[in-house]
Structure formats: structure tokens, C-alpha cells
Amino acid sequence: MNALVEAVLAQRGRERAALVGDGFAHTGEEVLRAVCTRAAYLAEELGAAAYPHVGLLLENTPEYVWWLEAAALAGATVVGVNPTRRGPDLLRDLTHTDCALLVTETRLLPLVAELPLATPVLVVDSPEARDTLAPYADAGPPSTVPAPDARLLLTFTSGSTGAPKAVVCSQGRIARAGDKLRAQYGLTDADTGYACMPLFHGNALMGLWAPLLLGGGTIALRRRFSATGFLADVRRYDACYFTYVGRAVSYVLATEPQPDDAANPLRLGFGTEAGAVDAARFERRFGCRLVEGYGSSEGGCNLQQDPAAPPGAVGRKGSGPYDDLAVVDPDTGEERPRSRFDAAGRLVNGEEAIGELVNRTARAGFEGYWRNEAAGSARLRDGWYWTGDLFHRDADGWFHFAGRSADWLRVDSENLAVADIENILARWESAVAVAVYAVPDPVAGDQAMAAVELRARAEPSEPSALAAEFTAFLAAQPDLGTKMPPRFVRLVPRMPVTATHKTAKTSLREQRWEEVGDDLLLWRPYGRAVAGESVYRLFTGEDREKLAALFAEHGRSGLIARNRVPEA
């Protein structure tokens, strides 16, 4: 039995809306007819292809859903193409995944028009596409059904440490993931889910499309995420559920509050990386609980969400029946000691407690990377699935996210996790969004640098006033360790994000304090502050020159040389 195909076919005869959005509303029956037309075309067009892979370079439109479900019926594989990629990077994504067909729309066609692409291109809103699909308009469902292990998706990882990897996802895996969320959150055919995150990303597919499809509900599509349009859309479509990634929640919170914000149909939001502070603010303002989940794109490790989790904790056990999760030393594989906190809630033994989260079972759900065996072997080692993410686990067994593997900070010989610092800085009332990342220290190890997007103010503040305000804020935080205050604080007009609304930390790390443009940059100068003087002050050109000389003096100038890495 293939639960995903059954869910697609179950739309037959449904007169309730299955897909709604700006200017359209399609019943389940209408969706299935469109899906069968495209499935018949794919079966014929890709029947002789070595790999029946179809790239979807589309925004969140009905066409995306129709082609996705058509691939499920036809046994084809959808490659979710990131529209923020350009030139050689975009070409590499399409060729690496062996796309035998590219489906796009007129507004995105310029992205590939000049590429040396041998792959046929179908522009869905063109007369040619209508003519191409016309012979299949009366097609019914295929006579044979793909097996659950048929490859349905190739979804790209974020690519923050090099070229993005294409994660393999079968029909069975996405059906299992979707059905767990459907059951856990009680999603039924009476519910509408608001799809404001891009469909080329696993969050929208596994967290919203799959559970709503399996539950027979309605999906409301937003072509592109809009913070200002969020609440109006939710009310317009009567949406009770949505998913989010990264900074999307902080941007919704940055909109002007209204006295009736809580008058909306939302009951639950599911996603990652909103942070405990923003999650609490969102629930107070909109009356909607956010459930922070943890799950790798690869599917090898997922923490089961638990409403009883203490602040800052993600979960206590894996979502799979055979999961055996642990926090281990990445070098030795030995389990780390449990984390401890002082009376103020500050982690007191991060040095020994923080390690890499692993799933110690051979039955982890990881299905590999497309054409990247080396990366797959790095994920599956010695029978364990290694997430590459930092966690610590408290005495009661709760797992606490501490950052990505690239998010270690080693300040004055002490290991720190950026997530702990970010959670503290996010309390600053002036901050809309916060990102903390490592930059080199001129002598040894790292220093913490923070990028902060400020809330709009009626009157601009002088740098000295902002520096004093930030200093006072840090001084009032009881759980801020002595090594945690960032050395540099970059005040950005808008936090840079990837296409999936995750903070683009790669570019921030590369720019450091040297390439901040017109952004205001505060810093704590090395050495002791003068009594009565703000710890932070404006970073000047003279400071930059002195710091570069200090790196040279200690033979570390190479650490601040240019070294650009593409970011998805």
C-alpha cells in the first residue's frame, strides 16, 4: 500500500476546496484532474529517461502542488529548485540532480534563459504548455501505483558550508512524516493550513502539504512569504495551522501591533528556529502556540515534540519507534555528561555537556544524498546517524539545541554555543532579529559577533545611546556568562536570510567587522573599560587598522583573508 498515492487519489469527487489562494479556489476533484493530466504527460515524457527527475522552478502556486502530486502518481522524482540561486550555482543544481525536465513559470524563466541547459523547459503559464498538456486532459489515474520506496523528492540542504547536497526522500518517508504530524496535531478535512514557506523546502512539504493532504484538508498558498500579509491571509482563508522556518516569526512580530491581533483562527504553528522569546511573544499577541520541532532534512533524527518541555528544550525522545538518541563527544563517540544549570538558569557545564546529537540505530530514516556517497558516509558512521548539530541533555532527559556544528565558539579556551547567546540577546526589546556567529580572535580561538536588526524608532538613536542601552541590557541578564557578551555588534537594517528564511550566517561570518557597509558597528575594545564608561562604543576606521595590525603581530592575518563560500 502506498499511503501517499492513496491520499492523492482520495481527492476524487471532493467538492470542498483543496487549494485556495489569491485569485483561485480548486476543489479536490479539480485538483485530481489537473494532477492526472500532468502524471500522464510525465509518464510519456520521462518514460525513456535514465532518471525521471523533474525540476520545479516555481513559486507557491497550484502548479507546484499539481506537479508534485503528479510525480507521486507517475513514479517520478521532483527536484525542488531554489529560485534564489543564480548562474553557475543554479546550473550545477539542475545538472547534479539529472533533471530530465524543468518546469517553470514566465516570471522565473529569466533565471535559466541564458544558461547552457540541455534539459527541456516547460513554462506552465505559456500557450505552448497548454498545447502540450491538452492531449492528456482526460487522463485518469495510472494503472500501476509506485511502491512506497519510490523516490519522490530531491530536496537541497542549505548549502552553508559549500555546494548544497540533494537529500533523497521516498514516498513512504514523506507519508510517514506527514501522518505523524496529522495525528499529533489533529488535522482533519475541516482544517486549512497556510503555506507561506516555499514549497521547494522540506518544512512546507513535510510539515504542511503532506499532513493536510493525508487529512483531506485545505491548503492555502501564499506565492511568497509576506509578514504584513500574514494575518490578513490567515483570516481570509480561515487557517488554523501554519509552518515557519527561521526568521519568519520575528518578521511577523515586527509588524505594527493591533488591538484585535488575537482575533484570528490560528491554533498552532509548527517550525524551527523561532526561539523561545519570539515564540512566547507570538502566543501572547496572536493567541497561537508555536511548537518548535527538530528534524534534520535527511530524516535520520527527529525529536518528538512535547508540550511539557521546559523552556529552551526541544524534546525528550525521538519520533521513530527504534530511535536511540544521545549527545556524544564527536571525536570519541562517548556520551556527554548531563547539563546543569544555576539558579538563574545559566548552563554551568557547557564545556563538558555540549556535544553532537546522534541516533544510535541502524534503522534511522536517512535515505542518502544524490550522487554524494562521501557525504552520506559522513552522516552514517559506525551504524549511527550523525546530525552535525550541537545539543546538551539535562538531568531529566530533555534535549536542548545548542547550534549547528559550525556554531561552536571558543572564547578564552571556553566552548560556547551560539544558540544560548542568541536566546539571551533576543530578549532585548529593541531587537527584531538576532544572529550570533564566530569571528577570529587576533591571538587565539574566536570572538562572538552579533548581528541585530533593530525595531523601527520614531527618532534615530545616537550610536553612544544605543551602546549604553545595549550595555545596560546585558548587565541585567542573570544567565549571561562572562564569555558570552559579543565582541562586535552589527546593527543591520534587515537581517540577511536565505530563500527558506534562515539567517544567512555564511555571508555575515565572511564580512566580519571589515565589510559592514553603512551598518552601525559597536564593539567592546580589548582591555579594561574605564569606570563609568559604556562597555560598547562605535567601531572606527582607526580601530579596524589597529585590529588588523594585531592579527599580523600574532601571525593570524590569514584568518581574515577573503574566502567566499556560496550560500543557498
N, C-alpha and C positions, 0 to 999 in steps of 0.2 A: 504494500500500500504506500502511496505517495501522498502524504497529507497536504503538501503544498499544492499539487495539481488538483486534488480534490477540492480545495478551498477556491481555487480559480474557477473550476467548473461549477461550483455551487452557486455562482452568481447568476446562473441561468434562470430566467423567469422573475428575478427580483425587480420590483418596481420602485423600491426605495433607492435613494441616491447613494451611490458608491463612491463617486468622485465629484467634489464640488470645488469651486474656486472663482476667481474674478472672471465673470462672463460665461461660466459654464456650470452645468449640473448634469451628470450622467448616471443613469440607473445602473444597477448591476447587470441587467440584460444588455444594455448598450455597451457597457464595458466589455462583456464577454464577446460580443460580436466583433468589436474592434480588435480584441486580443486574438481571436481565432483567425481573422484576416491576416494579421501580421505573423502569426505562427505558421500558417500555410505558406506565406511568402518566404519565411526563414527556412523552412524545411526544404523548399525547392532551391533557393538561392545559395544556401550553405551546405546542401547535401553532399557535394563533392569536395568541400573544403577539408584540409587536413585537420583544422581546428575550427569548429563552428562558433567562432567568437565574434560578437557584435559589440562595437564600441558605441556607447551612448554619450554624446556630447550635447546634452540638453539641460535646460533648467527645469525646475519643478513644474512640469506641465502634464496634462493627461497622457501625452505621447510617451513620456518616460515610463509611466505605470503600464501602459498598453504593451510596450516593447519588452518590459521586464517580465510581465506575466506571459507574454507570447513566447519568450525564451524558455520559461518553465514548461510550457506545453510542448515545445518543439525539441527540447533537449539541447538547446543552445546555451551559450555562456555569455553573460553580459559583463562588459568591461566598463566600469564607471569612470568616465574621463573627467578629470578636474579642469574646469574652464579657466582657472587662473594660471595654468601652465602655458608657456609660450615657446614658439620656435623649436629649437633642437630638443628641449625638455619634453614638449608635447609630442613631437615626432617619436622620441625614444619611448614614451609610454605606449603609443599605438603599435609600434613595431615590436617592442619587447613582449607584448601580450598577444601577438599574432592575430590582430583583428582582421577578419575576412570581410567585414562590412563596417562602415562608420555611419551612424545615424545622427544627424544634427538638425539645426534649425537656421533660418536665414540670419538671425541676429548673431549667431556664433560662427557662421560659415567663414568670416574673415580670419578666424584663428588658424584655419587649416588651408585656406585658399592658396597660399604661397609655399606650402610645404611639399617636398618631393615625395608625395604619398602615393603608393601604388594601390592602396585599398579603395574599393568603390565607395562613393559617398552618396547617401540618400538624404535629401533635405526635406523634412517632413511637411513643411508648410509651402512647398512648391507645387506647381501644376504637374511637374514630372513625377513627383512622389504619388500624387493622387492617381495618375495614369498607371503607374507601376503597380499599385495595390488594387486597382479596380478589378482585375480578373479574379481576385481572391475574396471579393466582398461577401460572397455567400458561403464561404468555407465554414465547416463545422469543426469540432474538436478533432485532434488527430486520433487515428485508430489505435495507436500504441502509446503507452504512457511511460515517460522516462523513470528510471529507478531512483530511489531516494539518494543514492550516492552519485547521481549525475551532477556534474559541475555546473552550478548556476551563476556564480559571481567570481570575478576577479576584482577585489577592492584594494586600492592602493593605501599603504601606510602613509604617515605624514611626511616622511622623507626628510626629517630634520637633521639626519646625520649622513646624507648622501642621497643617491637616487632612490625614489620610493620603491618599496617592494610590493608585488602584487600577491595578495593573500587569496588562497583558494577557499571557496565556500560552496559546499554542496547544497542541493535542495533539502536534504534531510537535516543538515545542521541549521539552516535558517528557519525551517519549520519547527524544530525543537526549541530554538531560542524564542521565536515568536509565540509559541504556545505557552511557554513558561510565563512570559510577561502577560499574555492574555488572561491566564488563570490567576496569576498573582494579583493583578490589578482589577480583575472583574470586568474586563472589557467585553461588551456584548454587541448585538446588532442594533441596539438602541443608542450606541455611543458614536461620537465623532472625535477623531484625532486630528490635531492641527499640525501639518507637516511644514514647518518653517525652516528646518535644516535641510541642506542639499541631499538629494536622493542618491548621489554618487558615493555617499559616505555610509558606513555601516550603522551609524546611530539612527538615521532616518529609516533605513531598510529593516534592520532587526528590531529596533525599538518602537517603530510605529507602523510601517507598511505591513510587516508580517503579522503582528498581533491583531491589527484591525481587519486584515484580510481573513485570517483564521476565525475571528469572532463575528464576521459578517457585518462589520460596522462601516462607517463612512469616513473617508479620508478627505480632509480639506487641504488643498495645495496652495502654498504661497510660492510664487515664482522665485523670489529672492527674499531672504530674511529682512524684515524691517522692524526696528524697535518701536518706531512711532505708530506703525500699523498693527502691532501685535494685539493689543487689547480690542481694538475695533474688529479685527478679524475673528478673534475668539468669540465675541458676542454675535457677530454676523452669522457665523456658522454653527453656533451653539456647541462649541468644542469643550469637552470635559478633560481632555488629555493632550499633552504635547511632549515633545522631546527637545533637548537642548544639548549643546556642546560648548565648552569653553566660555567665552566672554558674552555670549548672547544674553544671559540673565542680567549681567551687570549693565548692559546697554538698555534693556527694558527698564531697569530700576533708575536709570539716568534720565528717563523722560519725566516731564513735569507731573507731579502727583496731583490727582483729582480726588475730591471727597467721595466719589462713588466708585473708586477703583475696585473695591471688593465686590461690587455688584456684577458678577460675571459667572459663567457656568463652569469654570475650571475647578477640578477637584484634585488633579495630580499632574506633576511634571516629572519626567524621568530623564536623567542625563549624567554628565560627568563634569567635574572641574568648576562648578559654580562657587564652591567654597561655603563653609559653614555660615559666615557672616551674611553673604548675599542670600543664601537660602532662607535664613531667618527673616531678613528684610522683605524678601519676596512673599513669604507666608503672611507676615503682618500686613502688608499692603494689599495683596490680592486675594488673601484667604485661601491660597492654594499651596499644598505641601509639595516640596521638591524632594524627590528620592534620589540621592546620589548613589550611582552604581559604579562598580568597577568591573571592566571586562576588556581583555585585550582584543584587538581587531582579529587576531589569529584564532581566537576561540579556545586557546589552551588553558585559560584560567579565568574564572568569573566568580566574584564574591556574591553570595546571596544577600540581597538587601533585607534589612531587619529594622522595623520601626522602633525597636527597643534599643537600638545602638546609641551609645553615649555620644556627645558632641565630638566631632572630628573622626569618628570611627566609620568604616565603610561596611563591614560585615564581620561575621564570626566563622562562617564556613563557606565552602564552595557550593555552586549551584548544581553541580553534577553529582550523580549518585556514587561515583567512585573517587571523587576529588579528595586529595590529601594535601592540604596547603600548609606551607611553613615559610618562615622568614629565616634565610640562611646566609652564612658568610659566602659571598660569591667565589672566593678563592678555594675554600676548603669544603664547602657543602655542609658544614656543621651548623646546626640550628642556633640562632642567636638567642641570648637571654631575653626574658620578657622585659618590656619597657616599664619604667617607673616615673611617677610624676610627683612634684612637690605640692604644697598646699595651694599654690597659685595656679596649678595646672600645667606647669612647665615641665617638659621632658628633661629628666635629670641624667639619664644614661644613654643618650642617643649614640654616643661613640660605640658602645657595645651592642645596643639593641637594634639599630637600623641595619638592614641587610636587604637582599633581593628576595622577592616573593617567587616561590616555585610551587609547582604542582607535582607531587611525587607519585604520579600514577602513569602507567603506560597507556591508559585509556583517555588521556586528555583529548580535547576536541580539535586540536590543531591538524589541519589537512595539508599544510605545506605552502610554500611560495612557488609561484610560477617561474620556471627556469632560473631558480636560485637555490640549488641544493646546499651550497655553503651556508647561506643564511638560515636555511631550515635546520641544518645540523647544529648550528649555534643555539637555536631555540630548544631543540630536543637533544639533551646530553645525558648520558648515563641513565636513560629511562625516565628522566624528569623533564618537565616543561619549564624553561626559564623565562620569566616575563620581561626581564630587563628593567623592572620598576622597583623602587625602594619602598619598603614598609617597615613598620615595627608592630609588635603584637603585645598587648598589655596582659596583666596577670589574669584577667577574666577571659582571655582568648579573643578579644576584639582586634581586628586588623586596622591599622591606621596608615593611610597613604602618606609617603614622605617625599615623593617626587619621582621623576624619571631617572634612569641610570646616569644621564648627562647632568642631573641636577644636584650632584654632590657639591658641597662647598667644603674646602678645608682651610679654615681660618685659624692662624696661630696654632697649628697642629691639632685642631679640633674639627672633627667631621660634623657638618650640619646639613640638614635637608631643607631645600628651599620652600617646600610646602608649609613647614612650620613657621617660617618667617613671613611668607605671603599671608597666612591666616591672621597673623597679628597686624600686619600693615593694612589689611583690608578693613580693619575697624576704624581707621581714620575717616572721619565723617566727610572730609574734603575729597576723598578718593572715590572715583568711579570704578577703576580697574587697577590692579597691581600685578606686576611680574617681577620676580627676583631671579637673578642668574649670576653665575660665577664670572668674574673677570680676573686676570692675573694680578698677583701681588708683585711688586718690584723686587722683593727679597726672596720669598718662598711661598708656595701654596697659592691661595686665592684670596680675593676680597669679594664681598657681596655688593652687587649693584642692583638697584631697583628702578624700574620704570613705573611711573604713576600717572594715570590720567585723572586730572582734576575735574571736579564738578564746576559747571559754569557759575561765575560770580557776577553780581551786578557791577562791581568795581574791581578792576585788576589789582592784585596784591603785589607789593614790592617784594623783590627777592628776599630781603632781610626779614620781612614779616612772615613770609612762607617758611623760611628757615627756622625762625623762632617757633612758629606754630607746630612744625613737624618735630622739632626737638622736644617741645613740651608734650606732644602726643606720645612719643617714645618713652619719655620719662614716667608716664602714667601707666605703662603696660607692665603688670607684675610678672608676666610669664616671658618677658623678653630677656633672653640670656645675654651675657656680656659680650659675646662674639657675634650676636645676631644683627645689631644695627648696621644697615648698609653703609659702605664707604662712600658710594655715589648714589644720588637720587636724581634721575632724569624725569622732568615733568613734560609729558608728551600731550599734544592736543587731542590725539586719539591713539589708543593702543593698537599697534600693528597686529593683524590677525591673519591666519591662513584662510583658505576657502571654507574650512569647516569651523571657523570661528575660534580656533585655538590660538593662543598667543604665539606670535612669530618670534620665538626667542632666539632663533639662529641669527637673524639679522641684528637683533639687539646686542647679542654677545659680540658679534663681529665689529659693530660700531663702537662699542665700549664708551669711553669718555671722549674719544677723538673725533667722531663723526656724528655729532648730535644736531647739526644744522642750527636752526634758530631755537631749538628747545632749551629751556632753562635747565641748568645743571647745578645741583647743590652737592657739596661734599664735606666730609669730615677730614680736615688736613691731618696728616700724620703728626704725632706728637701730642702733647698735653694742651688742652684748651685753656684759655685764660679765664680766670674766675669771673663769673657774671656775664660771660660772652656766650652767644649761641654756639652750640657744637657745630652746627652746619652753617656754611656760607657759600656764596656764589663761587663756582669754579671758573677761573680766568685763564686767558692765554698764557700768562706767566706761570700759572700752576701747571699747565699742560707741558710746558718746556721743562720745568724742574722735574716733573714726574718722569718724562722721557729720559732725562739725564740720569735719574735714579735707576731706571731699568738698565741703562747702558753700564752704569757703575757696577752693577751686580751681574753683568753678562746675561741679561734676560730680555734684551731688545727683540730677539726673535719671536717672543711670545706675543708681541703686539704688532707684528708684521701682518700685512694683508693676507687673508686666506679665505676666500669666498666659497661658501657651500650653498648650492641651490636649495631652496625651501619651497615645499608644496603649500 
